[in-house]
Amino acid sequence: MKIIATAVALGVITSMISLGIASAATPAEIAAGEKLATTTNEGNCDACHMFKGAVEAGNIGPQLNDVKSMVPNRAEFYKIIYDEEARNPSTIMPAFGKNQILTPKQINEVIDFMYTK
C-alpha cells in the first residue's frame, strides 16, 4: 500500500511540474513566453488579444490585463490555451496544444508571461 501511495504522489508531482505548477517562473521563461505571445509565427497571442507589451494588439479576443486574476487556476489556463474548443465549441481561438502549434513547455512559458500582465 505504501508503494502505491508513493507512486501516486510521484505521479501528481510529475504532473504538476509538467504543467509548471510546482515552481515559480524564471526571468528566462517569462521572456520566452513574451516572445511566443508576440511573434507572428509562434503563439501570436497579440493578433487577437490586447495586453501590455503587445506588438499588434488585436481586439478579437478579450483584453488580457491582470490575467492571473482572470484565470487564477493555472491548470484551467493551460487547458484554455491547449484546446479552448473543448470548453467553448464556438471559439475561434486555435487549439495551440492539440494542434501542436505550441509544445507543453511553450504553453507554460506563455502562461508565465501572461501571469506578469
Summary of the structure (lengths in Angstrom):
residues: 117
radius of gyration: 15.3
end to end distance: 44.6
largest distance: 54.9
contacts: 321
relative contact order: 0.18
helix: 52%
strand: 0%
